[in-house]
Amino acid sequence: MVWHKEILISPKELNRCSVLKKKIIIKKSTDVLITGKIVDKNNNPISKAIVSIKQINNSYYSSGIEEYGYLTTNEEGEYAVLLPCSCNFDYVLDVYEPIVKC
């Protein structure tokens, strides 16, 4: 993610009360986190599967499909990717078998 928030609590604050209240303001993200899990027909996770991401530009001034990138699934067949969120973009995720099977 492009942001984080750090909260500092002093020992003085901890000693003063049993419940501590802190106000946190976080900027709204313009990204979206997409997660998923790839499984076979028996519902077993597929590790090292390749997920191809294509970005489709639907804007009035420019259109087209671009390769956005690739990622692989972990041992549990899970993946996660952070993508820009815009009403002008759609995404296509294609899944391919692992290149090397062990």
C-alpha positions in Angstrom: 0.0 0.0 0.0 1.1 3.5 -0.6 0.4 4.8 2.9 0.7 3.7 6.5 -0.2 5.3 9.9 2.0 5.0 13.0 0.5 5.4 16.4 2.8 6.4 19.3 1.6 5.7 22.9 3.8 7.0 25.7 4.2 5.1 29.0 2.6 8.1 30.7 -0.6 7.6 28.6 -0.7 3.9 29.4 -0.3 4.5 33.2 -3.1 7.1 33.2 -6.0 5.0 32.0 -7.2 1.5 31.2 -8.8 2.5 27.9 -6.9 4.8 25.6 -8.6 6.7 22.7 -6.6 7.9 19.7 -8.0 9.7 16.7 -6.7 8.3 13.4 -7.3 9.9 10.0 -6.4 7.9 7.0 -6.5 9.2 3.4 -8.9 7.3 1.2 -7.1 4.9 -1.1 -7.4 5.1 -4.9 -6.3 1.4 -5.1 -8.2 -1.8 -4.7 -6.8 -5.1 -3.3 -7.9 -8.1 -5.3 -7.4 -11.5 -3.7 -8.2 -15.0 -4.9 -7.5 -18.7 -4.6 -6.8 -21.1 -7.5 -7.9 -24.7 -7.0 -8.1 -27.8 -9.1 -11.3 -29.8 -9.9 -10.9 -31.6 -6.5 -10.7 -28.2 -4.7 -7.0 -28.7 -3.9 -4.9 -25.5 -4.0 -2.6 -25.0 -7.0 0.7 -23.5 -5.9 2.9 -21.6 -8.4 0.0 -21.0 -10.8 0.6 -18.0 -13.0 -2.0 -15.2 -13.0 -1.7 -12.7 -15.9 -3.2 -9.3 -15.4 -4.4 -7.2 -18.3 -5.7 -3.6 -17.9 -8.5 -2.5 -20.3 -8.7 1.3 -20.8 -12.3 2.3 -21.4 -11.8 6.1 -21.4 -13.3 8.2 -24.1 -10.0 9.6 -25.3 -7.9 6.4 -25.2 -8.9 2.7 -25.3 -7.1 -0.5 -25.5 -5.7 -3.5 -23.6 -2.3 -3.5 -21.9 -0.3 -6.2 -20.2 -0.3 -5.1 -16.6 1.8 -7.8 -15.1 2.1 -11.4 -13.8 2.1 -13.0 -10.3 2.3 -16.5 -8.9 0.2 -18.2 -6.3 1.6 -19.2 -2.9 1.6 -22.7 -1.5 -2.1 -22.4 -0.6 -3.0 -21.3 -4.1 -3.7 -17.8 -3.0 -2.7 -14.5 -4.6 -3.2 -10.8 -3.9 -2.6 -7.8 -6.1 -3.1 -4.0 -5.5 -4.5 -2.3 -8.6 -5.4 1.3 -9.4 -9.2 1.8 -9.0 -10.7 4.0 -11.7 -14.0 4.0 -13.6 -11.9 4.1 -16.8 -10.2 0.7 -16.1 -11.3 -2.9 -16.2 -9.0 -5.8 -15.5 -8.8 -9.3 -16.9 -7.1 -12.0 -14.9 -6.1 -15.2 -16.7 -4.8 -18.2 -14.9 -2.2 -20.6 -16.3 -0.8 -23.9 -15.0 2.5 -23.8 -13.1 5.5 -23.9 -15.5 7.4 -26.5 -13.5 5.5 -29.2 -11.6 7.3 -30.9 -8.7 
